[in-house]
Amino acid sequence: MAATVRNIDWSPLQATCSMLRSNYIHHTIVGEVALMHCEATTAFNPEFSIEICLADADVSKAVGILKSSRLFEDVPDHVITQSCHEGTAAYTRLQTVWDVSQPRNIILLPPSAFFNIWGLHGVANPRHQGTRLLGLSEEDMARIPLANPHELFVALVNRRVSRHDQLAALAAKRLFDTGQLNEQWLIEIQRTWVRRNYNLAMALIGKTVTTDEPIQVESNDGSSHEHATADNNNGRKRRMVILKMRTKCVKGEEDGSLSE
């Protein structure tokens, strides 16, 4: 099932991390790049996507966990139960249960019935019906086996760089804003990062980085833009912005002005 998280007072990432840590549910982040492969952006209108894979051996227990979660607090119990047991057959029904004006962009994927991500060697099966429904392939997946917020942040930054997924950058920023991570942690682990990934991570949390490489950060709705600042070591800074997905970064002159 899919919908979009908008203007709520809790973080979907924070709630998901908490739910996963305590209840052995695994998940995967999927962004707009993957959905665009099947031209699903109109239907899904993704602001932020979460796939939740139930890895609990007792599916009934997992259903109970989801029913008690704020992620699904206004979803009828029978819808969650049917989704867990029916998989793709529940997709159309789930789309009609939620009012289109209040979507939630959460995709529930029981691995055995819907998306065999926990199959052989833990690799997603691209031939599965659920995979075809979402237009996904193994390369579109960012498999995150643990819900540790630090590992999740790193995985999201890596996905942004490797898959050019703007929503992964947004998700990383939101996760940082929950307060579960801090700048000092980033500084302490910088030696373990590829420089480009570290620079992006620092830009996402609003810090100046030393780089001449464009850092692309797009806002949530595409109508306004967050600017990453780069310092080229000569004392002058320039602002950079990506106007929309798959466009080139528009760079201003070294005095900070922007040209279009």
C-alpha positions as CSV (number, residue, x, y, z in Angstrom):
1,M,0.0,0.0,0.0
2,A,1.2,3.5,-0.7
3,A,0.5,7.0,0.4
4,T,2.3,10.2,1.5
5,V,3.3,11.5,4.9
6,R,2.4,15.2,5.2
7,N,2.4,17.7,8.0
8,I,2.3,15.4,11.0
9,D,3.9,15.8,14.4
10,W,6.0,12.6,14.4
11,S,8.7,11.3,12.2
12,P,7.9,8.3,10.0
13,L,11.5,7.3,10.1
14,Q,11.7,7.6,13.9
15,A,8.6,5.6,14.4
16,T,9.7,3.0,12.0
17,C,13.1,2.7,13.6
18,S,11.6,2.2,17.0
19,M,9.1,-0.3,15.7
20,L,11.7,-2.3,13.8
21,R,14.3,-2.4,16.7
22,S,11.9,-3.9,19.2
23,N,9.9,-6.2,17.0
24,Y,12.2,-7.8,14.4
25,I,10.6,-6.2,11.4
26,H,12.9,-5.3,8.5
27,H,12.5,-2.7,5.9
28,T,13.8,-1.2,2.8
29,I,13.8,2.4,1.6
30,V,12.5,3.0,-2.0
31,G,12.6,6.3,-3.7
32,E,11.2,8.2,-6.6
33,V,13.9,6.9,-9.0
34,A,12.6,3.3,-8.6
35,L,8.9,4.3,-8.9
36,M,9.5,6.3,-12.1
37,H,10.6,3.2,-13.9
38,C,7.0,2.2,-14.1
39,E,5.7,5.7,-14.4
40,A,4.1,5.4,-10.9
41,T,4.8,8.9,-9.7
42,T,1.4,10.1,-10.6
43,A,-0.4,7.4,-8.7
44,F,2.0,7.2,-5.8
45,N,3.0,10.9,-5.6
46,P,5.8,9.9,-3.3
47,E,7.1,12.4,-0.8
48,F,8.7,9.7,1.2
49,S,8.5,6.0,0.7
50,I,8.9,3.2,3.2
51,E,8.7,-0.5,2.4
52,I,8.2,-2.6,5.5
53,C,9.0,-6.3,5.2
54,L,7.7,-8.5,7.9
55,A,10.5,-10.8,8.9
56,D,8.8,-12.3,12.0
57,A,8.2,-16.0,11.8
58,D,4.8,-15.5,13.3
59,V,2.9,-13.4,10.8
60,S,0.0,-12.9,13.2
61,K,2.3,-11.3,15.7
62,A,3.7,-9.0,13.0
63,V,0.1,-8.0,12.1
64,G,-0.5,-7.2,15.7
65,I,2.6,-5.0,15.8
66,L,1.5,-3.0,12.8
67,K,-2.0,-2.6,14.1
68,S,-0.5,-1.0,17.3
69,S,1.8,1.3,15.4
70,R,1.1,5.0,14.8
71,L,2.2,4.4,11.2
72,F,-1.1,2.6,10.7
73,E,-3.3,4.0,13.4
74,D,-6.1,5.1,11.1
75,V,-6.0,2.1,8.8
76,P,-8.7,-0.5,9.5
77,D,-7.4,-3.7,11.2
78,H,-8.9,-5.9,8.6
79,V,-7.0,-4.0,5.9
80,I,-3.6,-4.6,7.6
81,T,-4.5,-8.3,8.1
82,Q,-5.6,-8.9,4.6
83,S,-2.5,-7.0,3.2
84,C,-0.2,-9.2,5.2
85,H,-1.7,-12.4,4.1
86,E,-2.8,-11.5,0.5
87,G,0.0,-9.3,-0.7
88,T,-0.5,-7.9,-4.2
89,A,-4.2,-8.8,-4.2
90,A,-4.7,-6.2,-1.5
91,Y,-3.1,-3.4,-3.5
92,T,-6.2,-2.0,-5.2
93,R,-8.3,-2.3,-2.1
94,L,-5.7,-0.5,0.0
95,Q,-5.6,2.4,-2.5
96,T,-9.3,2.9,-2.1
97,V,-9.3,2.6,1.7
98,W,-7.3,5.8,2.3
99,D,-8.7,9.1,1.2
100,V,-6.6,10.5,-1.6
101,S,-6.3,13.8,0.2
102,Q,-4.7,12.1,3.1
103,P,-2.3,9.6,1.7
104,R,0.6,8.0,3.6
105,N,3.2,6.6,1.3
106,I,3.9,3.4,3.2
107,I,4.3,0.2,1.3
108,L,3.7,-3.0,3.3
109,L,5.5,-6.0,1.9
110,P,5.2,-9.4,3.6
111,P,8.3,-11.2,2.2
112,S,6.7,-14.6,1.6
113,A,3.5,-13.5,0.1
114,F,4.4,-10.2,-1.7
115,F,8.1,-9.5,-2.0
116,N,10.6,-12.3,-1.5
117,I,13.4,-10.1,-0.3
118,W,14.4,-12.5,2.5
119,G,14.8,-15.4,0.1
120,L,18.0,-17.0,-1.1
121,H,21.0,-15.0,0.1
122,G,18.6,-12.2,1.1
123,V,18.4,-11.0,-2.5
124,A,15.1,-9.6,-3.9
125,N,13.6,-11.7,-6.6
126,P,13.0,-9.4,-9.6
127,R,10.6,-12.0,-11.2
128,H,8.2,-11.8,-8.3
129,Q,4.8,-10.2,-8.9
130,G,5.3,-7.7,-6.2
131,T,8.5,-6.5,-7.8
132,R,6.9,-6.1,-11.2
133,L,4.0,-4.2,-9.6
134,L,6.4,-1.5,-8.3
135,G,8.7,-1.7,-11.2
136,L,11.7,-2.4,-9.0
137,S,14.8,-4.4,-9.5
138,E,17.6,-5.5,-7.2
139,E,19.6,-2.4,-8.2
140,D,16.7,-0.1,-7.1
141,M,16.8,-1.5,-3.6
142,A,18.7,-0.2,-0.6
143,R,18.5,-3.2,1.8
144,I,18.9,-2.1,5.4
145,P,18.9,-5.2,7.7
146,L,19.1,-3.3,10.9
147,A,17.1,-0.3,12.1
148,N,20.0,1.4,13.8
149,P,19.6,5.1,13.0
150,H,23.3,5.5,12.4
151,E,23.4,2.7,9.9
152,L,20.2,3.9,8.3
153,F,21.6,7.4,7.8
154,V,24.7,6.0,6.2
155,A,22.7,3.8,3.9
156,L,20.5,6.7,2.8
157,V,23.5,8.9,2.0
158,N,25.1,6.1,0.1
159,R,21.9,5.5,-1.9
160,R,21.7,9.2,-2.7
161,V,25.2,9.1,-4.2
162,S,25.0,5.7,-5.9
163,R,21.4,5.9,-7.2
164,H,20.9,9.6,-7.6
165,D,17.8,9.3,-5.4
166,Q,16.8,12.7,-4.1
167,L,14.2,11.2,-1.7
168,A,17.0,9.3,0.0
169,A,18.7,12.6,0.8
170,L,15.4,13.9,2.2
171,A,15.0,10.9,4.3
172,A,18.5,11.2,5.7
173,K,17.9,14.8,6.6
174,R,14.6,14.0,8.3
175,L,16.3,11.2,10.3
176,F,19.0,13.6,11.4
177,D,16.4,16.1,12.5
178,T,14.9,13.6,14.9
179,G,17.8,14.1,17.2
180,Q,19.0,10.5,17.2
181,L,22.2,11.6,15.4
182,N,24.6,14.5,15.9
183,E,27.4,16.3,14.0
184,Q,30.1,15.0,16.4
185,W,29.2,11.4,15.4
186,L,29.7,12.4,11.7
187,I,33.0,14.0,12.4
188,E,34.2,10.9,14.3
189,I,33.5,8.5,11.5
190,Q,34.6,10.7,8.6
191,R,37.6,8.5,8.0
192,T,35.3,5.6,7.1
193,W,33.4,7.6,4.5
194,V,34.1,8.2,0.9
195,R,34.8,12.0,0.7
196,R,31.9,12.7,-1.6
197,N,29.5,10.9,0.7
198,Y,30.8,12.7,3.8
199,N,30.5,16.1,2.1
200,L,26.9,15.3,1.2
201,A,26.1,14.2,4.7
202,M,27.5,17.4,6.1
203,A,25.6,19.5,3.6
204,L,22.4,17.7,4.5
205,I,22.7,18.8,8.1
206,G,23.5,22.4,7.0
207,K,27.3,22.5,7.4
208,T,29.8,24.1,5.1
209,V,32.0,21.5,3.4
210,T,35.3,21.8,1.5
211,T,34.7,20.6,-2.0
212,D,34.4,21.8,-5.6
213,E,32.0,19.0,-6.4
214,P,28.3,19.9,-6.9
215,I,26.2,18.7,-4.0
216,Q,22.6,18.3,-5.0
217,V,19.8,18.6,-2.4
218,E,16.2,19.0,-3.6
219,S,13.4,20.1,-1.4
220,N,10.4,17.8,-0.6
221,D,7.8,19.2,-3.0
222,G,10.2,20.6,-5.7
223,S,8.8,24.1,-5.4
224,S,11.4,25.4,-3.1
225,H,15.1,24.4,-2.8
226,E,17.6,23.8,-0.2
227,H,21.1,25.1,-0.9
228,A,24.3,23.3,-0.1
229,T,27.3,25.6,0.4
230,A,30.7,24.7,-0.9
231,D,34.0,26.3,0.2
232,N,36.7,26.0,-2.5
233,N,39.5,26.7,-0.1
234,N,40.2,30.3,-1.3
235,G,38.0,32.0,1.2
236,R,35.0,32.4,-1.1
237,K,31.9,30.4,-1.2
238,R,29.3,29.5,-3.7
239,R,25.8,28.2,-3.5
240,M,24.5,25.3,-5.4
241,V,21.0,24.1,-6.1
242,I,19.4,21.4,-8.2
243,L,16.2,22.7,-9.8
244,K,14.6,19.3,-10.4
245,M,15.3,15.7,-10.8
246,R,17.8,14.7,-13.5
247,T,18.8,18.3,-14.3
248,K,22.3,19.7,-14.0
249,C,23.3,21.6,-10.9
250,V,23.0,25.4,-11.4
251,K,26.2,27.0,-10.0
252,G,26.6,30.6,-9.2
253,E,29.8,32.6,-9.5
254,E,32.2,32.4,-6.7
255,D,30.7,35.5,-5.1
256,G,27.6,33.4,-4.3
257,S,25.2,34.7,-7.0
258,L,23.1,32.3,-8.9
259,S,22.5,32.4,-12.7
260,E,19.9,30.4,-14.5
